[in-house]
Amino acid sequence: RGIIFLHYFHVLSPLSSLQLSIVIAAVFGVIVYRIFMTKTLFLISPDDSIIGRNAKLIASLTASVMNLIVIVVLNYLYGSVATWLTELEAPRTSTDYEDSYTFKMFLFQFINYYASLIYIAFFKGKLNSHPGTAKDSITYDECDVAGCLLELCIQLAVIMVGKQALNNIQEFFLPVLVKWWRQRVWKQVLRLKKNVVNATTTTLGTSTSNQQPANGGLHNKRDDSLKTFSSPKKDEEEEEETKLTRWEADFMLTPVPRMALFDEYLEMVIQYGFVTLFVAAFPLAPFFALMNNIFELRLDAYKYVATYRRPLAKRAQDIGAWFGILQGITYVSVACNAFVIAYTSEFIPRMVYRYSNNNGSLEGYVSASLSIFNTTDFEEDKGDDDEDFCRFRGYRHPPWIVNEDGDKYVRTEEYWHIFAARLAFVVVFEHLIFLITGVLAYAIPDIPREVKVQILRENQYHKEMLLDNKVKEQDTEPPAPASPSLTVEEAVDNATNTLRVRRPSPTSSSSLRKPLRRSPPDQEPSISVIQA
C-alpha cells in the first residue's frame, strides 16, 4: 500500500503540472492568434471596408472557434488521464472511486472551459498602463474601446452553444452507429453459420444418396428431407431467416457505459457554471441552457429506450461529490458576477460620473473617460507623425502634468473614486445576495417541519418498541436458583433487588400500560427452603 501511495503522488505532481501547462499554453496561443489576426486584418484591409471596421470582431470570433476546438480535443485527453490517476490511487470502495474521479474530471474541465473566459473577464487589458509602454515591438492584448464585455459575451456564446451542439450530435449519432454496426456484424455471423450448415448438410445428403437401396424406403425419405432443407431460397427468405430474435436484438444494443450517468452530471454542471458564473456578460445563457435541456431530455429518453441495453438499478446514498461542487459553483458565481459588473463592464464608472455630474446625465462621459497621450513619447518608428496627441482609455493626467518624481501619465483622482466605488459595490452586492439566499433557505427548508416531526415520531416509536421487547424478555426469563447456604436476610435482599431490576422505569411507555406483576409463590424457592 505504501508503494502505491508514493508512486501515485510521484506521478500526480508532474502530470497535473503538465495538464495545467497545456491549458495555459492553449490560452496564450489563442491570445497570440487574436493579436496577429487583428493586426493582419488592419494591414490588408482599408479602414472603410467591412473587414477593416470589424477586424477585432472577426478576430474574436475565429479565436473563439479555435479555442472551442482545443477544448474538445483536450477533453478526451483529460478523461483518460483522470481514469488512470484514479486507478493509481486504488480506492477502497466504489464510492471513493467515483468521488475521486469526479473531483479530478471537474477540475480539469473547469480549467479547460473557463480559463479563457476568466482571462478575458479579469486580466485582458489590465496588463498595460498607457500607450508607449510596449517594448521591443511587443503588442499587448487590449480590449475594445467599449470594454471587454462584448468579447466576453462572444467567447461565452461560442463555447457554450458550440459545446451543446457537439454533445447533442454525439449523443444521438454515436449510439445509433454502434447499434447498427453490431447488428450488421451479427447478421453476417448468422449468414456464415447458415452457409456452413447448408454445406455440411449437402455433403451429408450426397454421401447418403450413393448408399441408399434401389427400391427406396427410409433412405429415400431422408434424402428428400435433406434436399428440401438444402434447396436454394430467395433473398426475401434469407433475410427472414437472418432476422434477429427479440433477445438477439436486445443483446445487440449498446452496453451501458460504467460512467454513463457521470457524463450526464458533468455536462449539466459545466452548463450550470456557464449560466451562473458569467450570466452578467451573456444574459441569453439561461435561454440556451433551457433549449439544450429540452433536447437533452428527448435524446436521453431515445438513447436509453432504443439504443442502450436496460441498465441495472443501483442504490445510492446521494449524488456524491456533485452536491459540494454545485454549492461551490453557486458561491463562486456570486463573487464572479460582482467582479464582472464592477470591473469588466462600464456600469460603475458611468454611475460615478452621473452622480458626480451637476446635471445628473452622461453627457461628456466618453471624453471624461479618455486620457491624452503625446505621440512624441512613442519610441522611434512607432508613433504617428501626422498627429501630435491621441486619446486612450484610462483615468490619467495629460503629459504636461508631472508629479514630484517627474513621472507623467499618473492616475487621476477620479480613478481612485471609481476604484473605491467598484470595491464597495462588490462588497454590498455579495452580502446582499448571500442575505437573500439565506432568508430563502430559511423560509423554504430542504425538509419541511411536518416531515421532520414525523421522522422524530417514528424514531421515538422505534425506540419504545425496542424497550418493550427488552422488558418482555426480562420478564420471561426464569429466576436463578437460590443457594441453600443463604440466610433469610440475604434471600429477602436478593428477592427485593430482583423486583427492583425487573420493575420498568417510570419514563418508559410500558409503565403506563402494564401494572407491576408479583412473582408467584413457586418462584421464591430460597425462602421456602430455608424455612423448611
C-alpha positions in Angstrom: 0.0 0.0 0.0 2.8 2.4 0.8 4.5 1.7 -2.6 1.2 2.6 -4.4 0.9 5.8 -2.3 4.4 7.0 -3.1 4.1 6.0 -6.8 0.8 7.8 -7.1 2.0 11.1 -5.8 5.2 10.9 -7.7 3.2 10.6 -10.9 0.4 13.0 -9.9 2.5 16.1 -9.4 4.3 16.3 -12.8 1.3 15.1 -14.7 -1.0 17.7 -13.2 1.5 20.4 -13.9 1.8 19.2 -17.5 -2.0 19.4 -17.9 -2.2 22.9 -16.5 0.7 23.9 -18.7 -1.1 22.6 -21.8 -4.2 24.6 -20.9 -2.2 27.8 -20.3 -0.3 27.3 -23.5 -3.5 26.9 -25.4 -4.9 30.1 -23.9 -1.8 32.0 -24.7 -1.8 30.5 -28.2 -5.3 31.8 -28.8 -4.2 35.2 -27.5 -1.3 35.4 -29.9 -3.5 34.4 -32.7 -6.0 37.1 -31.9 -3.3 39.8 -31.8 -1.7 38.8 -35.1 -5.1 38.3 -36.7 -6.2 41.7 -35.7 -3.0 43.4 -37.0 -3.2 41.4 -40.2 -6.8 42.4 -40.9 -5.9 46.1 -40.2 -3.0 46.0 -42.6 -4.6 44.1 -45.6 -8.0 45.9 -45.4 -8.8 49.5 -45.8 -10.2 51.3 -42.9 -13.5 52.0 -44.6 -14.1 48.3 -45.6 -16.3 45.9 -43.7 -13.3 43.8 -42.7 -11.3 46.8 -41.6 -14.1 48.1 -39.5 -14.8 44.7 -37.9 -11.3 43.4 -37.6 -11.4 42.9 -33.9 -14.8 41.2 -34.1 -13.6 38.8 -36.8 -10.5 38.0 -34.8 -12.6 37.4 -31.6 -15.0 35.0 -33.4 -12.3 33.0 -35.1 -10.3 32.8 -31.9 -13.3 31.6 -30.0 -13.9 28.8 -32.6 -10.2 27.8 -32.3 -10.5 27.8 -28.5 -13.6 25.5 -28.7 -11.7 23.0 -30.9 -8.8 22.9 -28.5 -11.2 22.4 -25.6 -12.9 19.4 -27.3 -9.6 17.8 -28.1 -8.3 18.2 -24.5 -11.5 16.7 -23.1 -10.6 13.3 -24.5 -7.1 13.6 -23.1 -8.2 14.6 -19.7 -10.8 11.8 -19.4 -8.1 9.1 -20.0 -5.6 10.8 -17.6 -8.2 11.2 -14.8 -9.2 7.5 -15.1 -5.5 6.4 -14.9 -4.8 8.6 -11.9 -7.8 7.4 -10.1 -6.8 3.8 -10.6 -3.4 4.6 -9.3 -5.0 5.7 -6.0 -6.6 2.2 -5.6 -9.7 3.5 -3.8 -11.2 1.1 -1.2 -14.8 1.4 -2.3 -16.7 2.3 -5.5 -18.0 5.5 -3.7 -14.4 6.6 -3.0 -13.5 5.8 -6.6 -16.4 7.9 -8.0 -15.7 10.8 -5.7 -12.0 10.9 -6.6 -12.7 10.6 -10.3 -15.4 13.3 -10.1 -13.1 15.9 -8.4 -10.3 15.2 -11.0 -12.6 15.5 -14.0 -14.3 18.6 -12.8 -11.0 20.3 -12.0 -9.7 19.5 -15.5 -12.9 20.6 -17.2 -13.2 23.8 -15.1 -9.7 24.9 -16.2 -10.3 23.8 -19.8 -13.6 25.6 -20.3 -13.3 28.6 -18.0 -9.6 29.6 -18.4 -10.2 31.8 -21.5 -13.3 33.3 -20.0 -11.5 34.2 -16.8 -8.7 35.8 -18.7 -11.0 38.0 -20.8 -13.1 39.0 -17.8 -10.4 39.9 -15.3 -7.0 40.1 -16.9 -7.3 41.3 -20.5 -6.4 44.9 -20.9 -5.2 45.2 -17.3 -1.5 44.3 -18.1 -0.5 47.6 -19.8 -0.8 51.1 -18.4 -0.8 53.6 -21.2 0.5 53.8 -24.9 4.2 53.7 -25.3 4.8 51.1 -22.6 5.3 48.3 -25.1 8.9 47.3 -25.5 10.7 45.5 -28.3 7.7 45.5 -30.7 5.6 43.6 -28.2 1.9 44.4 -28.6 -0.3 43.8 -25.6 -3.7 42.2 -25.9 -6.1 45.1 -25.3 -9.8 45.3 -25.0 -12.0 47.3 -27.4 -12.7 50.9 -26.7 -16.1 49.9 -25.3 -14.6 47.4 -23.0 -14.1 43.6 -22.8 -17.7 42.8 -22.0 -18.6 42.3 -25.7 -15.7 40.0 -26.3 -16.5 38.0 -23.2 -20.1 37.6 -24.5 -18.9 36.3 -27.8 -16.4 33.9 -26.2 -19.1 32.5 -23.8 -21.7 32.2 -26.6 -19.4 30.3 -28.9 -18.1 27.9 -26.3 -21.4 27.3 -24.6 -23.6 26.9 -27.7 -20.8 25.0 -29.6 -20.4 22.6 -26.8 -24.1 21.9 -26.5 -24.4 21.3 -30.3 -21.5 18.9 -30.4 -22.6 16.9 -27.4 -26.2 16.5 -28.7 -24.9 15.4 -32.1 -22.5 12.9 -30.4 -25.2 11.6 -28.1 -27.6 11.0 -31.0 -25.4 9.5 -33.7 -22.8 7.6 -31.7 -25.2 5.0 -30.1 -27.1 4.6 -33.3 -24.0 3.9 -35.3 -22.8 1.4 -32.7 -26.1 -0.4 -32.7 -26.2 -0.5 -36.5 -22.6 -1.9 -36.7 -23.2 -4.6 -34.0 -26.4 -5.8 -35.8 -24.6 -5.8 -39.1 -21.8 -7.9 -37.7 -24.2 -10.3 -36.0 -26.2 -10.8 -39.2 -23.1 -11.6 -41.1 -22.2 -14.2 -38.4 -25.7 -15.8 -38.8 -25.3 -15.9 -42.6 -21.9 -17.5 -42.3 -23.2 -20.1 -39.8 -26.1 -20.9 -42.1 -23.8 -21.4 -45.1 -21.7 -23.8 -43.1 -24.7 -25.8 -42.0 -26.0 -25.9 -45.6 -22.7 -27.0 -46.9 -22.4 -29.8 -44.3 -26.0 -30.9 -45.0 -25.4 -31.0 -48.7 -22.3 -33.1 -48.2 -24.1 -35.5 -45.9 -27.0 -35.8 -48.4 -24.6 -36.7 -51.3 -22.9 -39.4 -49.3 -26.2 -41.0 -48.3 -27.7 -40.9 -51.8 -24.9 -43.2 -53.0 -25.6 -45.8 -50.3 -29.4 -45.9 -50.5 -31.2 -49.1 -51.9 -32.7 -49.1 -55.3 -36.3 -49.7 -54.1 -36.3 -46.6 -51.9 -37.5 -46.9 -48.4 -36.4 -44.9 -45.4 -33.3 -43.6 -47.2 -35.4 -42.0 -49.9 -37.5 -40.2 -47.3 -34.4 -39.0 -45.5 -32.8 -37.9 -48.8 -35.9 -35.9 -49.8 -35.9 -34.1 -46.4 -32.2 -33.2 -46.9 -32.8 -31.9 -50.4 -35.7 -29.8 -49.2 -33.6 -28.4 -46.4 -30.7 -27.6 -48.6 -32.6 -26.2 -51.6 -31.9 -22.6 -52.6 -34.2 -19.9 -51.3 -35.0 -16.5 -52.3 -33.4 -13.3 -50.9 -36.5 -12.5 -49.0 -36.5 -15.8 -47.3 -32.8 -15.4 -46.4 -33.5 -12.0 -45.0 -36.3 -13.5 -43.0 -34.1 -16.2 -41.6 -31.3 -13.8 -40.7 -33.8 -11.6 -38.9 -32.8 -11.2 -35.2 -35.0 -12.6 -32.5 -36.1 -10.4 -29.6 -33.3 -11.5 -27.3 -30.7 -11.2 -30.0 -31.9 -7.6 -30.9 -31.6 -6.7 -27.2 -28.2 -8.2 -27.0 -27.1 -6.2 -30.0 -27.9 -2.9 -28.2 -25.0 -0.8 -26.9 -23.9 -1.8 -23.4 -24.5 0.9 -20.8 -21.1 2.5 -20.0 -19.9 2.3 -16.4 -19.8 6.1 -16.0 -22.8 6.9 -18.2 -24.5 9.0 -15.5 -21.2 10.7 -14.7 -21.0 12.2 -18.2 -24.6 13.5 -17.8 -23.9 15.0 -14.5 -20.6 16.6 -15.7 -22.4 18.1 -18.7 -25.1 19.7 -16.6 -22.6 21.0 -14.0 -20.4 22.7 -16.7 -23.6 24.2 -18.2 -24.6 25.4 -14.7 -21.2 27.1 -14.5 -21.7 28.9 -17.8 -25.2 30.1 -16.7 -24.2 31.3 -13.2 -20.6 32.4 -13.4 -20.8 34.8 -16.4 -24.5 35.4 -16.8 -23.9 39.2 -16.4 -21.9 39.1 -19.7 -24.3 36.8 -21.6 -27.9 37.2 -20.4 -29.1 34.7 -23.1 -27.2 31.9 -21.4 -30.3 30.6 -19.4 -32.4 30.5 -22.6 -29.8 28.4 -24.4 -29.5 26.2 -21.3 -33.3 25.7 -21.3 -33.3 24.7 -25.0 -30.4 22.4 -24.5 -32.2 20.7 -21.6 -35.3 20.1 -23.7 -33.3 18.5 -26.5 -31.2 16.6 -23.9 -34.3 15.2 -22.3 -35.6 13.7 -25.5 -32.2 12.5 -26.7 -31.6 10.7 -23.4 -35.0 9.1 -23.5 -34.4 7.8 -27.0 -30.9 6.7 -26.1 -31.9 4.6 -23.1 -35.1 3.2 -24.7 -33.9 2.4 -28.3 -30.1 2.2 -28.3 -28.9 1.1 -24.8 -29.4 -2.1 -23.0 -31.6 -2.0 -20.0 -29.4 -0.6 -17.2 -29.2 -2.3 -13.8 -30.6 -0.2 -11.0 -28.2 0.7 -8.2 -29.0 2.2 -4.9 -27.1 5.4 -3.9 -26.9 7.4 -0.8 -26.8 10.7 -2.5 -25.4 12.4 -5.7 -21.9 12.1 -4.3 -19.4 14.9 -4.7 -21.6 16.7 -7.2 -23.6 18.4 -4.3 -20.5 20.1 -2.9 -19.3 21.1 -6.4 -22.7 22.7 -7.3 -22.7 24.5 -3.9 -19.2 25.8 -4.5 -20.1 27.0 -8.0 -23.1 28.8 -6.6 -20.9 30.7 -4.1 -18.2 31.5 -6.6 -20.7 32.7 -9.1 -21.9 35.5 -6.8 -18.4 36.9 -6.5 -17.6 36.3 -10.2 -20.7 38.3 -11.3 -20.0 41.0 -8.8 -16.5 41.5 -10.2 -17.7 41.3 -13.8 -20.3 44.0 -13.2 -17.8 46.2 -11.2 -14.5 45.8 -13.1 -15.3 44.4 -16.6 -18.3 46.5 -17.5 -18.6 50.3 -17.5 -21.5 50.3 -15.1 -19.7 51.7 -12.1 -17.7 54.4 -14.0 -21.0 55.6 -15.6 -22.8 55.7 -12.2 -19.9 57.6 -10.6 -19.9 60.1 -13.5 -23.6 60.5 -13.4 -23.9 61.2 -9.7 -20.8 63.5 -9.7 -22.1 65.5 -12.6 -24.2 68.5 -11.9 -27.0 67.8 -14.3 -27.0 64.0 -13.5 -26.6 62.9 -17.1 -24.0 61.0 -19.1 -23.2 63.9 -21.4 -19.5 64.2 -21.9 -18.8 60.8 -20.3 -16.7 59.5 -23.3 -14.4 62.5 -23.2 -14.0 62.2 -19.4 -13.1 58.5 -19.6 -10.3 59.1 -22.2 -6.9 60.4 -21.4 -4.5 62.4 -23.6 -1.2 61.0 -24.8 1.6 62.8 -26.6 2.7 60.9 -29.7 6.3 62.2 -29.3 6.6 60.0 -26.3 6.4 56.9 -28.6 9.7 55.2 -29.4 11.1 55.8 -32.8 9.2 54.4 -35.8 6.2 53.5 -33.6 4.2 56.7 -33.4 2.1 58.6 -35.9 3.8 61.7 -37.3 0.6 63.3 -38.5 -1.0 63.7 -35.0 0.5 65.3 -32.0 -1.9 63.9 -29.5 -4.1 60.8 -29.2 -6.7 59.6 -26.7 -6.7 56.3 -24.8 -8.9 54.6 -22.2 -7.8 55.4 -18.7 -8.0 58.0 -16.0 -4.6 59.6 -16.2 -3.2 63.1 -16.2 -2.2 64.7 -19.5 1.5 64.8 -20.4 2.1 68.4 -19.3 1.2 67.5 -15.7 4.2 65.8 -13.9 4.3 64.7 -10.3 7.0 65.2 -7.8 9.0 62.2 -9.0 8.9 63.5 -12.6 6.5 60.8 -13.8 3.9 61.5 -16.4 0.5 59.9 -17.0 -0.1 59.2 -13.4 -3.6 58.3 -12.0 -6.1 61.0 -11.6 -8.4 61.4 -8.5 -11.4 60.1 -10.5 -9.6 56.8 -10.9 -9.4 56.3 -7.2 -13.0 57.3 -6.7 -14.1 54.7 -9.3 -11.8 52.1 -7.7 -13.4 52.7 -4.3 -16.9 52.6 -5.8 -16.2 49.3 -7.5 -14.9 47.7 -4.3 -17.9 49.0 -2.4 -20.2 47.6 -5.0 -18.6 44.1 -4.8 -18.9 44.0 -1.0 -22.5 45.2 -0.9 -23.6 43.0 -3.8 -22.1 39.8 -2.3 -23.6 40.5 1.2 -27.0 41.3 -0.3 -27.1 38.2 -2.4 -26.0 36.0 0.5 -28.5 37.6 2.8 -31.4 37.0 0.3 -30.3 33.3 -0.3 -30.1 32.8 3.5 -33.6 34.1 4.0 -34.9 32.0 1.2 -33.1 28.9 2.6 -34.7 29.5 6.0 -38.2 30.2 4.6 -38.1 27.2 2.2 -36.1 24.4 4.1 -34.9 21.3 2.4 -37.1 19.2 4.7 -40.4 20.7 5.8 -41.2 21.0 9.5 -44.0 18.5 9.4 -41.8 15.9 7.8 -39.1 16.4 10.5 -41.8 15.9 13.2 -43.0 12.7 11.5 -39.4 11.4 11.3 -38.8 12.2 15.0 -42.1 10.5 16.0 -41.2 7.3 14.0 -37.8 7.2 15.7 -39.4 7.5 19.1 -41.9 4.7 18.3 -39.0 2.6 17.2 -37.1 3.2 20.5 -40.3 2.4 22.5 -40.8 -0.9 20.7 -37.2 -1.9 21.3 -37.6 -1.1 25.0 -40.9 -3.0 25.3 -39.3 -6.1 23.7 -36.4 -5.9 26.1 -38.7 -5.7 29.1 -40.7 -8.7 27.9 -37.6 -10.7 27.5 -36.5 -9.9 31.1 -40.0 -10.8 32.4 -40.0 -14.2 30.7 -36.5 -15.2 32.0 -36.7 -17.9 34.8 -35.1 -16.8 38.1 -31.8 -18.2 39.1 -32.0 -20.9 41.8 -31.0 -19.7 45.2 -28.0 -21.1 47.1 -29.0 -23.2 50.1 -26.4 -21.6 52.2 -28.1 -18.2 52.1 -29.6 -16.8 55.3 -33.2 -15.4 55.5 -32.0 -11.8 55.4 -29.8 -12.4 52.3 -32.6 -14.2 50.5 -35.0 -11.3 51.2 -32.5 -8.8 50.0 -31.9 -10.8 46.7 -35.6 -11.0 46.1 -36.1 -7.3 46.7 -33.2 -6.4 44.3 -34.7 -8.7 41.7 -38.0 -7.0 41.9 -36.3 -3.6 41.6 -34.3 -4.7 38.5 -37.4 -6.1 36.8 -39.6 -3.1 37.5 -39.7 -0.9 34.4 -38.7 2.7 34.7 -41.5 5.3 35.2 -40.5 7.1 32.0 -41.0 4.1 29.7 -44.2 3.6 27.8 -44.8 0.1 29.3 -45.2 1.5 32.8 -48.2 3.5 31.7 -49.9 0.5 30.1 -48.9 -2.5 32.4 -49.3 -2.9 36.1 -46.4 -4.3 38.1 -46.8 -8.1 38.5 -45.9 -10.0 41.6 -43.8 -13.1 41.4 -45.8 -16.3 42.0 -45.1 -18.3 45.2 -43.3 -21.0 43.3 -40.7 -18.5 42.2 -39.5 -17.9 45.8 -37.6 -21.2 46.5 -34.9 -19.6 48.6 -37.2 -18.6 51.4 -39.2 -21.8 51.4 -36.1 -24.0 51.5 -34.6 -22.2 54.5 -37.9 -22.2 56.4 -38.2 -25.9 55.9 
